[in-house]
Amino acid sequence: MIRAVIFDLDNTLTDFMKMKERAIEAAAEAMIDAGLPRTKDEIIAGIHDVYEEEGIEYQKVFDRYLIRAHGKLEPRIHAAAVVAYRRAREGTLSLYPHVHATLLELLRRGIKLGVLSDAPRLQAWLRLAYLQLHNLFDAVVTYEDTMARKPDPEPFRKILEELAVAPQEALMVGDWPGRDVEGARALGIRTVYARYGDTSGEACGETDYAIDDVAEVIRIVDELHAESRPES
């Protein structure tokens, strides 16, 4: 019997990479308009270099980039980049199709819902709140809650504890084979590989299910419930 469904956040519920790329482009254009003598492609490449070094959630990416590329942190250019980035982020952050309906349908079935994300706590909650999902989840575990990232077992143990379910009573839905799928399977949690959001480039090994639309999670839950019912 499945009592809880745990979702990764970025690229599983939200199209994070689409949002990130558009926000970076907007910041690059704003820097040029503010007087930075670089091409758009040069700026984008430089920003990606910083993210590659520090992680995709690094909050001082423009500080680091401008000091490296411009030799100083010029307030006019820095402020223009931050404002443009935030506006683009808010304008393009969106759910994948059928996410909201799927979550509501799972709740109607009495299923607990959780989010397990490697994102910083505030950033994860901001995304959930902006998308009006923050009141739908029974538990949200982020990087700061365990100071460990998937596939380390600690985040998975934490979310199971928060949801008060055993591994065999949970389903993990995520786009990253090496983190979401392998991490969950190591603890005995059934896994659903969200093929539609995978940007990792990794081949997905063993998984219980693979889906191209998040709505398929409802069918999987129903099938598992049917299998668990005793024969009459």
Secondary structure, DSSP 8 states (H G I E B T S, - for coil): ---EEEE-SBTTTB-HHHHHHHHHHHHHHHHHHTT--S-HHHHHHHHHHHHHHH-TT-TTHHHHHHHHHHSS--HHHHHHHHHHHHHHHHHH--B-TTHHHHHHHHHHTT-EEEEE-SS-HHHHHHHHHHTT-TTT-SEEE-HHHHT--TTSHHHHHHHHHHHT--GGGEEEEES-IIIIIHHHHHTT-EEEEEGGG--S-----S-SEEESSTTHHHHHHHHHHHHHS---
